[in-house]
Amino acid sequence: MMIPLGAGLLLLQGLAETLRCVICLREGHWSARLHDVEELEKQILEKAARERGEEAA
């Protein structure tokens, strides 16, 4: 059951990426994903710093 579910999710991701590419081609520029990655990375690093601070205390 997990294999068909995984395949379905990959298909959904592929459709989302295809739609994103079509939209970007129509608008003439690629949407930036770097901001999302940077935001998530910042949250992960802050959480890790808090956890290290709690362990030291």
CHARMM internal coordinates of N, CA and C (Angstrom, degrees):
IC EDIT
DIST 1 N 1 CA 1.4545
DIST 1 CA 1 C 1.5351
ANGL 1 N 1 CA 1 C 110.76
DIST 1 C 2 N 1.3241
ANGL 1 CA 1 C 2 N 116.72
DIHE 1 N 1 CA 1 C 2 N -32.85
DIST 2 N 2 CA 1.4637
ANGL 1 C 2 N 2 CA 120.10
DIHE 1 CA 1 C 2 N 2 CA -177.74
DIST 2 CA 2 C 1.5380
ANGL 2 N 2 CA 2 C 112.21
DIHE 1 C 2 N 2 CA 2 C -71.12
DIST 2 C 3 N 1.3279
ANGL 2 CA 2 C 3 N 117.27
DIHE 2 N 2 CA 2 C 3 N -33.16
DIST 3 N 3 CA 1.4635
ANGL 2 C 3 N 3 CA 120.06
DIHE 2 CA 2 C 3 N 3 CA -179.30
DIST 3 CA 3 C 1.5307
ANGL 3 N 3 CA 3 C 111.15
DIHE 2 C 3 N 3 CA 3 C -65.31
DIST 3 C 4 N 1.3397
ANGL 3 CA 3 C 4 N 119.68
DIHE 3 N 3 CA 3 C 4 N -48.68
DIST 4 N 4 CA 1.4716
ANGL 3 C 4 N 4 CA 118.49
DIHE 3 CA 3 C 4 N 4 CA 176.38
DIST 4 CA 4 C 1.5319
ANGL 4 N 4 CA 4 C 112.78
DIHE 3 C 4 N 4 CA 4 C -62.98
DIST 4 C 5 N 1.3363
ANGL 4 CA 4 C 5 N 116.76
DIHE 4 N 4 CA 4 C 5 N -34.88
DIST 5 N 5 CA 1.4575
ANGL 4 C 5 N 5 CA 119.98
DIHE 4 CA 4 C 5 N 5 CA 177.42
DIST 5 CA 5 C 1.5262
ANGL 5 N 5 CA 5 C 110.51
DIHE 4 C 5 N 5 CA 5 C -64.29
DIST 5 C 6 N 1.3233
ANGL 5 CA 5 C 6 N 116.45
DIHE 5 N 5 CA 5 C 6 N -45.41
DIST 6 N 6 CA 1.4601
ANGL 5 C 6 N 6 CA 120.54
DIHE 5 CA 5 C 6 N 6 CA 177.92
DIST 6 CA 6 C 1.5192
ANGL 6 N 6 CA 6 C 111.64
DIHE 5 C 6 N 6 CA 6 C -62.02
DIST 6 C 7 N 1.3344
ANGL 6 CA 6 C 7 N 116.43
DIHE 6 N 6 CA 6 C 7 N -41.93
DIST 7 N 7 CA 1.4628
ANGL 6 C 7 N 7 CA 120.44
DIHE 6 CA 6 C 7 N 7 CA 178.00
DIST 7 CA 7 C 1.5271
ANGL 7 N 7 CA 7 C 110.91
DIHE 6 C 7 N 7 CA 7 C -63.09
DIST 7 C 8 N 1.3068
ANGL 7 CA 7 C 8 N 116.90
DIHE 7 N 7 CA 7 C 8 N -39.57
DIST 8 N 8 CA 1.4654
ANGL 7 C 8 N 8 CA 120.59
DIHE 7 CA 7 C 8 N 8 CA 178.04
DIST 8 CA 8 C 1.5144
ANGL 8 N 8 CA 8 C 111.96
DIHE 7 C 8 N 8 CA 8 C -64.46
DIST 8 C 9 N 1.3356
ANGL 8 CA 8 C 9 N 116.16
DIHE 8 N 8 CA 8 C 9 N -40.26
DIST 9 N 9 CA 1.4666
ANGL 8 C 9 N 9 CA 119.34
DIHE 8 CA 8 C 9 N 9 CA 178.75
DIST 9 CA 9 C 1.5235
ANGL 9 N 9 CA 9 C 111.12
DIHE 8 C 9 N 9 CA 9 C -67.50
DIST 9 C 10 N 1.3450
ANGL 9 CA 9 C 10 N 116.90
DIHE 9 N 9 CA 9 C 10 N -38.32
DIST 10 N 10 CA 1.4650
ANGL 9 C 10 N 10 CA 119.58
DIHE 9 CA 9 C 10 N 10 CA 176.38
DIST 10 CA 10 C 1.5228
ANGL 10 N 10 CA 10 C 111.37
DIHE 9 C 10 N 10 CA 10 C -64.54
DIST 10 C 11 N 1.3229
ANGL 10 CA 10 C 11 N 116.49
DIHE 10 N 10 CA 10 C 11 N -38.85
DIST 11 N 11 CA 1.4591
ANGL 10 C 11 N 11 CA 120.69
DIHE 10 CA 10 C 11 N 11 CA 176.82
DIST 11 CA 11 C 1.5279
ANGL 11 N 11 CA 11 C 110.49
DIHE 10 C 11 N 11 CA 11 C -63.00
DIST 11 C 12 N 1.3177
ANGL 11 CA 11 C 12 N 116.56
DIHE 11 N 11 CA 11 C 12 N -42.72
DIST 12 N 12 CA 1.4607
ANGL 11 C 12 N 12 CA 121.05
DIHE 11 CA 11 C 12 N 12 CA 178.35
DIST 12 CA 12 C 1.5264
ANGL 12 N 12 CA 12 C 110.85
DIHE 11 C 12 N 12 CA 12 C -62.46
DIST 12 C 13 N 1.3357
ANGL 12 CA 12 C 13 N 117.13
DIHE 12 N 12 CA 12 C 13 N -42.04
DIST 13 N 13 CA 1.4680
ANGL 12 C 13 N 13 CA 120.75
DIHE 12 CA 12 C 13 N 13 CA 177.75
DIST 13 CA 13 C 1.5197
ANGL 13 N 13 CA 13 C 110.72
DIHE 12 C 13 N 13 CA 13 C -64.24
DIST 13 C 14 N 1.3236
ANGL 13 CA 13 C 14 N 116.75
DIHE 13 N 13 CA 13 C 14 N -40.45
DIST 14 N 14 CA 1.4578
ANGL 13 C 14 N 14 CA 120.16
DIHE 13 CA 13 C 14 N 14 CA 177.66
DIST 14 CA 14 C 1.5152
ANGL 14 N 14 CA 14 C 112.19
DIHE 13 C 14 N 14 CA 14 C -62.26
DIST 14 C 15 N 1.3191
ANGL 14 CA 14 C 15 N 116.68
DIHE 14 N 14 CA 14 C 15 N -41.43
DIST 15 N 15 CA 1.4642
ANGL 14 C 15 N 15 CA 120.42
DIHE 14 CA 14 C 15 N 15 CA 177.11
DIST 15 CA 15 C 1.5269
ANGL 15 N 15 CA 15 C 111.05
DIHE 14 C 15 N 15 CA 15 C -64.52
DIST 15 C 16 N 1.3145
ANGL 15 CA 15 C 16 N 117.11
DIHE 15 N 15 CA 15 C 16 N -39.93
DIST 16 N 16 CA 1.4643
ANGL 15 C 16 N 16 CA 120.90
DIHE 15 CA 15 C 16 N 16 CA 179.16
DIST 16 CA 16 C 1.5280
ANGL 16 N 16 CA 16 C 110.57
DIHE 15 C 16 N 16 CA 16 C -64.32
DIST 16 C 17 N 1.3322
ANGL 16 CA 16 C 17 N 116.82
DIHE 16 N 16 CA 16 C 17 N -41.89
DIST 17 N 17 CA 1.4614
ANGL 16 C 17 N 17 CA 120.22
DIHE 16 CA 16 C 17 N 17 CA 178.90
DIST 17 CA 17 C 1.5264
ANGL 17 N 17 CA 17 C 111.00
DIHE 16 C 17 N 17 CA 17 C -66.37
DIST 17 C 18 N 1.3211
ANGL 17 CA 17 C 18 N 116.77
DIHE 17 N 17 CA 17 C 18 N -40.10
DIST 18 N 18 CA 1.4590
ANGL 17 C 18 N 18 CA 120.64
DIHE 17 CA 17 C 18 N 18 CA 178.29
DIST 18 CA 18 C 1.5208
ANGL 18 N 18 CA 18 C 110.45
DIHE 17 C 18 N 18 CA 18 C -62.53
DIST 18 C 19 N 1.3183
ANGL 18 CA 18 C 19 N 117.02
DIHE 18 N 18 CA 18 C 19 N -45.17
DIST 19 N 19 CA 1.4603
ANGL 18 C 19 N 19 CA 121.34
DIHE 18 CA 18 C 19 N 19 CA 178.05
DIST 19 CA 19 C 1.5192
ANGL 19 N 19 CA 19 C 110.86
DIHE 18 C 19 N 19 CA 19 C -62.27
DIST 19 C 20 N 1.3179
ANGL 19 CA 19 C 20 N 116.94
DIHE 19 N 19 CA 19 C 20 N -41.06
DIST 20 N 20 CA 1.4656
ANGL 19 C 20 N 20 CA 121.03
DIHE 19 CA 19 C 20 N 20 CA 178.00
DIST 20 CA 20 C 1.5223
ANGL 20 N 20 CA 20 C 110.28
DIHE 19 C 20 N 20 CA 20 C -60.93
DIST 20 C 21 N 1.3296
ANGL 20 CA 20 C 21 N 117.39
DIHE 20 N 20 CA 20 C 21 N -42.56
DIST 21 N 21 CA 1.4656
ANGL 20 C 21 N 21 CA 121.12
DIHE 20 CA 20 C 21 N 21 CA 179.39
DIST 21 CA 21 C 1.5274
ANGL 21 N 21 CA 21 C 111.43
DIHE 20 C 21 N 21 CA 21 C -64.69
DIST 21 C 22 N 1.3201
ANGL 21 CA 21 C 22 N 117.00
DIHE 21 N 21 CA 21 C 22 N -41.40
DIST 22 N 22 CA 1.4613
ANGL 21 C 22 N 22 CA 120.65
DIHE 21 CA 21 C 22 N 22 CA 179.21
DIST 22 CA 22 C 1.5281
ANGL 22 N 22 CA 22 C 110.06
DIHE 21 C 22 N 22 CA 22 C -63.18
DIST 22 C 23 N 1.3067
ANGL 22 CA 22 C 23 N 116.80
DIHE 22 N 22 CA 22 C 23 N -43.95
DIST 23 N 23 CA 1.4680
ANGL 22 C 23 N 23 CA 120.82
DIHE 22 CA 22 C 23 N 23 CA 179.22
DIST 23 CA 23 C 1.5278
ANGL 23 N 23 CA 23 C 110.03
DIHE 22 C 23 N 23 CA 23 C -63.19
DIST 23 C 24 N 1.3170
ANGL 23 CA 23 C 24 N 117.10
DIHE 23 N 23 CA 23 C 24 N -43.07
DIST 24 N 24 CA 1.4645
ANGL 23 C 24 N 24 CA 120.37
DIHE 23 CA 23 C 24 N 24 CA 179.74
DIST 24 CA 24 C 1.5214
ANGL 24 N 24 CA 24 C 111.67
DIHE 23 C 24 N 24 CA 24 C -64.29
DIST 24 C 25 N 1.3251
ANGL 24 CA 24 C 25 N 116.85
DIHE 24 N 24 CA 24 C 25 N -39.23
DIST 25 N 25 CA 1.4600
ANGL 24 C 25 N 25 CA 119.69
DIHE 24 CA 24 C 25 N 25 CA 178.01
DIST 25 CA 25 C 1.5212
ANGL 25 N 25 CA 25 C 111.22
DIHE 24 C 25 N 25 CA 25 C -65.65
DIST 25 C 26 N 1.3150
ANGL 25 CA 25 C 26 N 117.58
DIHE 25 N 25 CA 25 C 26 N -37.41
DIST 26 N 26 CA 1.4646
ANGL 25 C 26 N 26 CA 120.86
DIHE 25 CA 25 C 26 N 26 CA 179.46
DIST 26 CA 26 C 1.5221
ANGL 26 N 26 CA 26 C 111.65
DIHE 25 C 26 N 26 CA 26 C -68.91
DIST 26 C 27 N 1.3416
ANGL 26 CA 26 C 27 N 116.46
DIHE 26 N 26 CA 26 C 27 N -38.94
DIST 27 N 27 CA 1.4636
ANGL 26 C 27 N 27 CA 120.57
DIHE 26 CA 26 C 27 N 27 CA -178.19
DIST 27 CA 27 C 1.5209
ANGL 27 N 27 CA 27 C 112.46
DIHE 26 C 27 N 27 CA 27 C -81.53
DIST 27 C 28 N 1.3279
ANGL 27 CA 27 C 28 N 116.67
DIHE 27 N 27 CA 27 C 28 N -21.00
DIST 28 N 28 CA 1.4574
ANGL 27 C 28 N 28 CA 120.11
DIHE 27 CA 27 C 28 N 28 CA 177.43
DIST 28 CA 28 C 1.5126
ANGL 28 N 28 CA 28 C 114.92
DIHE 27 C 28 N 28 CA 28 C 89.86
DIST 28 C 29 N 1.3243
ANGL 28 CA 28 C 29 N 118.27
DIHE 28 N 28 CA 28 C 29 N 5.27
DIST 29 N 29 CA 1.4663
ANGL 28 C 29 N 29 CA 120.08
DIHE 28 CA 28 C 29 N 29 CA 176.28
DIST 29 CA 29 C 1.5231
ANGL 29 N 29 CA 29 C 109.63
DIHE 28 C 29 N 29 CA 29 C -150.29
DIST 29 C 30 N 1.3224
ANGL 29 CA 29 C 30 N 114.77
DIHE 29 N 29 CA 29 C 30 N 154.09
DIST 30 N 30 CA 1.4609
ANGL 29 C 30 N 30 CA 120.69
DIHE 29 CA 29 C 30 N 30 CA 180.00
DIST 30 CA 30 C 1.5278
ANGL 30 N 30 CA 30 C 109.40
DIHE 29 C 30 N 30 CA 30 C -87.25
DIST 30 C 31 N 1.2967
ANGL 30 CA 30 C 31 N 115.51
DIHE 30 N 30 CA 30 C 31 N 136.49
DIST 31 N 31 CA 1.4625
ANGL 30 C 31 N 31 CA 118.90
DIHE 30 CA 30 C 31 N 31 CA 177.54
DIST 31 CA 31 C 1.5232
ANGL 31 N 31 CA 31 C 109.06
DIHE 30 C 31 N 31 CA 31 C -74.05
DIST 31 C 32 N 1.3043
ANGL 31 CA 31 C 32 N 115.90
DIHE 31 N 31 CA 31 C 32 N 142.43
DIST 32 N 32 CA 1.4648
ANGL 31 C 32 N 32 CA 120.91
DIHE 31 CA 31 C 32 N 32 CA -176.11
DIST 32 CA 32 C 1.5221
ANGL 32 N 32 CA 32 C 110.32
DIHE 31 C 32 N 32 CA 32 C -81.41
DIST 32 C 33 N 1.3018
ANGL 32 CA 32 C 33 N 115.75
DIHE 32 N 32 CA 32 C 33 N 129.78
DIST 33 N 33 CA 1.4585
ANGL 32 C 33 N 33 CA 120.94
DIHE 32 CA 32 C 33 N 33 CA 173.95
DIST 33 CA 33 C 1.5170
ANGL 33 N 33 CA 33 C 110.70
DIHE 32 C 33 N 33 CA 33 C -104.62
DIST 33 C 34 N 1.3107
ANGL 33 CA 33 C 34 N 116.27
DIHE 33 N 33 CA 33 C 34 N -11.10
DIST 34 N 34 CA 1.4512
ANGL 33 C 34 N 34 CA 120.63
DIHE 33 CA 33 C 34 N 34 CA -175.45
DIST 34 CA 34 C 1.5273
ANGL 34 N 34 CA 34 C 111.38
DIHE 33 C 34 N 34 CA 34 C -59.76
DIST 34 C 35 N 1.3258
ANGL 34 CA 34 C 35 N 117.81
DIHE 34 N 34 CA 34 C 35 N -36.74
DIST 35 N 35 CA 1.4610
ANGL 34 C 35 N 35 CA 120.95
DIHE 34 CA 34 C 35 N 35 CA -179.89
DIST 35 CA 35 C 1.5302
ANGL 35 N 35 CA 35 C 110.55
DIHE 34 C 35 N 35 CA 35 C -60.51
DIST 35 C 36 N 1.3287
ANGL 35 CA 35 C 36 N 116.81
DIHE 35 N 35 CA 35 C 36 N -43.79
DIST 36 N 36 CA 1.4582
ANGL 35 C 36 N 36 CA 120.56
DIHE 35 CA 35 C 36 N 36 CA 179.31
DIST 36 CA 36 C 1.5193
ANGL 36 N 36 CA 36 C 111.16
DIHE 35 C 36 N 36 CA 36 C -61.82
DIST 36 C 37 N 1.3143
ANGL 36 CA 36 C 37 N 116.39
DIHE 36 N 36 CA 36 C 37 N -42.23
DIST 37 N 37 CA 1.4579
ANGL 36 C 37 N 37 CA 121.04
DIHE 36 CA 36 C 37 N 37 CA -179.35
DIST 37 CA 37 C 1.5180
ANGL 37 N 37 CA 37 C 110.03
DIHE 36 C 37 N 37 CA 37 C -65.98
DIST 37 C 38 N 1.3312
ANGL 37 CA 37 C 38 N 116.95
DIHE 37 N 37 CA 37 C 38 N -44.75
DIST 38 N 38 CA 1.4564
ANGL 37 C 38 N 38 CA 120.78
DIHE 37 CA 37 C 38 N 38 CA 179.92
DIST 38 CA 38 C 1.5203
ANGL 38 N 38 CA 38 C 111.16
DIHE 37 C 38 N 38 CA 38 C -62.92
DIST 38 C 39 N 1.3199
ANGL 38 CA 38 C 39 N 117.21
DIHE 38 N 38 CA 38 C 39 N -39.87
DIST 39 N 39 CA 1.4623
ANGL 38 C 39 N 39 CA 120.79
DIHE 38 CA 38 C 39 N 39 CA -179.58
DIST 39 CA 39 C 1.5247
ANGL 39 N 39 CA 39 C 110.47
DIHE 38 C 39 N 39 CA 39 C -64.34
DIST 39 C 40 N 1.3106
ANGL 39 CA 39 C 40 N 117.33
DIHE 39 N 39 CA 39 C 40 N -45.59
DIST 40 N 40 CA 1.4550
ANGL 39 C 40 N 40 CA 121.21
DIHE 39 CA 39 C 40 N 40 CA 179.76
DIST 40 CA 40 C 1.5205
ANGL 40 N 40 CA 40 C 110.80
DIHE 39 C 40 N 40 CA 40 C -64.90
DIST 40 C 41 N 1.3410
ANGL 40 CA 40 C 41 N 117.05
DIHE 40 N 40 CA 40 C 41 N -42.50
DIST 41 N 41 CA 1.4570
ANGL 40 C 41 N 41 CA 120.80
DIHE 40 CA 40 C 41 N 41 CA 179.15
DIST 41 CA 41 C 1.5218
ANGL 41 N 41 CA 41 C 110.70
DIHE 40 C 41 N 41 CA 41 C -61.03
DIST 41 C 42 N 1.3330
ANGL 41 CA 41 C 42 N 116.83
DIHE 41 N 41 CA 41 C 42 N -40.65
DIST 42 N 42 CA 1.4640
ANGL 41 C 42 N 42 CA 121.24
DIHE 41 CA 41 C 42 N 42 CA 179.48
DIST 42 CA 42 C 1.5292
ANGL 42 N 42 CA 42 C 110.24
DIHE 41 C 42 N 42 CA 42 C -62.95
DIST 42 C 43 N 1.3402
ANGL 42 CA 42 C 43 N 117.34
DIHE 42 N 42 CA 42 C 43 N -42.23
DIST 43 N 43 CA 1.4631
ANGL 42 C 43 N 43 CA 121.05
DIHE 42 CA 42 C 43 N 43 CA 179.17
DIST 43 CA 43 C 1.5201
ANGL 43 N 43 CA 43 C 110.96
DIHE 42 C 43 N 43 CA 43 C -64.20
DIST 43 C 44 N 1.3167
ANGL 43 CA 43 C 44 N 117.52
DIHE 43 N 43 CA 43 C 44 N -41.75
DIST 44 N 44 CA 1.4647
ANGL 43 C 44 N 44 CA 121.58
DIHE 43 CA 43 C 44 N 44 CA 179.83
DIST 44 CA 44 C 1.5209
ANGL 44 N 44 CA 44 C 110.21
DIHE 43 C 44 N 44 CA 44 C -64.22
DIST 44 C 45 N 1.3332
ANGL 44 CA 44 C 45 N 117.29
DIHE 44 N 44 CA 44 C 45 N -44.39
DIST 45 N 45 CA 1.4632
ANGL 44 C 45 N 45 CA 120.44
DIHE 44 CA 44 C 45 N 45 CA -179.92
DIST 45 CA 45 C 1.5260
ANGL 45 N 45 CA 45 C 111.81
DIHE 44 C 45 N 45 CA 45 C -65.62
DIST 45 C 46 N 1.3286
ANGL 45 CA 45 C 46 N 117.45
DIHE 45 N 45 CA 45 C 46 N -39.03
DIST 46 N 46 CA 1.4653
ANGL 45 C 46 N 46 CA 120.43
DIHE 45 CA 45 C 46 N 46 CA 177.78
DIST 46 CA 46 C 1.5176
ANGL 46 N 46 CA 46 C 110.79
DIHE 45 C 46 N 46 CA 46 C -64.42
DIST 46 C 47 N 1.3257
ANGL 46 CA 46 C 47 N 117.26
DIHE 46 N 46 CA 46 C 47 N -41.30
DIST 47 N 47 CA 1.4629
ANGL 46 C 47 N 47 CA 121.19
DIHE 46 CA 46 C 47 N 47 CA 178.92
DIST 47 CA 47 C 1.5239
ANGL 47 N 47 CA 47 C 110.21
DIHE 46 C 47 N 47 CA 47 C -63.89
DIST 47 C 48 N 1.3228
ANGL 47 CA 47 C 48 N 116.87
DIHE 47 N 47 CA 47 C 48 N -43.18
DIST 48 N 48 CA 1.4609
ANGL 47 C 48 N 48 CA 120.86
DIHE 47 CA 47 C 48 N 48 CA 179.38
DIST 48 CA 48 C 1.5288
ANGL 48 N 48 CA 48 C 110.61
DIHE 47 C 48 N 48 CA 48 C -63.08
DIST 48 C 49 N 1.3400
ANGL 48 CA 48 C 49 N 117.06
DIHE 48 N 48 CA 48 C 49 N -39.84
DIST 49 N 49 CA 1.4591
ANGL 48 C 49 N 49 CA 121.00
DIHE 48 CA 48 C 49 N 49 CA 179.17
DIST 49 CA 49 C 1.5234
ANGL 49 N 49 CA 49 C 110.89
DIHE 48 C 49 N 49 CA 49 C -65.12
DIST 49 C 50 N 1.3456
ANGL 49 CA 49 C 50 N 116.63
DIHE 49 N 49 CA 49 C 50 N -40.51
DIST 50 N 50 CA 1.4672
ANGL 49 C 50 N 50 CA 119.94
DIHE 49 CA 49 C 50 N 50 CA 177.97
DIST 50 CA 50 C 1.5269
ANGL 50 N 50 CA 50 C 110.87
DIHE 49 C 50 N 50 CA 50 C -64.13
DIST 50 C 51 N 1.3302
ANGL 50 CA 50 C 51 N 115.98
DIHE 50 N 50 CA 50 C 51 N -41.96
DIST 51 N 51 CA 1.4564
ANGL 50 C 51 N 51 CA 119.40
DIHE 50 CA 50 C 51 N 51 CA -179.57
DIST 51 CA 51 C 1.5320
ANGL 51 N 51 CA 51 C 110.90
DIHE 50 C 51 N 51 CA 51 C -65.16
DIST 51 C 52 N 1.3304
ANGL 51 CA 51 C 52 N 117.22
DIHE 51 N 51 CA 51 C 52 N -39.74
DIST 52 N 52 CA 1.4621
ANGL 51 C 52 N 52 CA 120.38
DIHE 51 CA 51 C 52 N 52 CA 176.93
DIST 52 CA 52 C 1.5256
ANGL 52 N 52 CA 52 C 111.17
DIHE 51 C 52 N 52 CA 52 C -64.53
DIST 52 C 53 N 1.3462
ANGL 52 CA 52 C 53 N 115.49
DIHE 52 N 52 CA 52 C 53 N -36.64
DIST 53 N 53 CA 1.4679
ANGL 52 C 53 N 53 CA 119.92
DIHE 52 CA 52 C 53 N 53 CA 178.61
DIST 53 CA 53 C 1.5064
ANGL 53 N 53 CA 53 C 111.67
DIHE 52 C 53 N 53 CA 53 C -66.85
DIST 53 C 54 N 1.3408
ANGL 53 CA 53 C 54 N 118.22
DIHE 53 N 53 CA 53 C 54 N -36.53
DIST 54 N 54 CA 1.4496
ANGL 53 C 54 N 54 CA 121.78
DIHE 53 CA 53 C 54 N 54 CA 178.57
DIST 54 CA 54 C 1.5195
ANGL 54 N 54 CA 54 C 111.08
DIHE 53 C 54 N 54 CA 54 C -70.18
DIST 54 C 55 N 1.3264
ANGL 54 CA 54 C 55 N 117.51
DIHE 54 N 54 CA 54 C 55 N -36.32
DIST 55 N 55 CA 1.4644
ANGL 54 C 55 N 55 CA 121.02
DIHE 54 CA 54 C 55 N 55 CA 179.38
DIST 55 CA 55 C 1.5183
ANGL 55 N 55 CA 55 C 110.85
DIHE 54 C 55 N 55 CA 55 C -68.43
DIST 55 C 56 N 1.3311
ANGL 55 CA 55 C 56 N 117.22
DIHE 55 N 55 CA 55 C 56 N -34.49
DIST 56 N 56 CA 1.4616
ANGL 55 C 56 N 56 CA 120.67
DIHE 55 CA 55 C 56 N 56 CA -178.80
DIST 56 CA 56 C 1.5263
ANGL 56 N 56 CA 56 C 111.11
DIHE 55 C 56 N 56 CA 56 C -73.48
DIST 56 C 57 N 1.3175
ANGL 56 CA 56 C 57 N 117.59
DIHE 56 N 56 CA 56 C 57 N -26.75
DIST 57 N 57 CA 1.4694
ANGL 56 C 57 N 57 CA 121.34
DIHE 56 CA 56 C 57 N 57 CA -176.50
DIST 57 CA 57 C 1.4975
ANGL 57 N 57 CA 57 C 112.87
DIHE 56 C 57 N 57 CA 57 C -78.41
END
COOR INIT
IC SEED 1 N 1 CA 1 C
IC BUILD
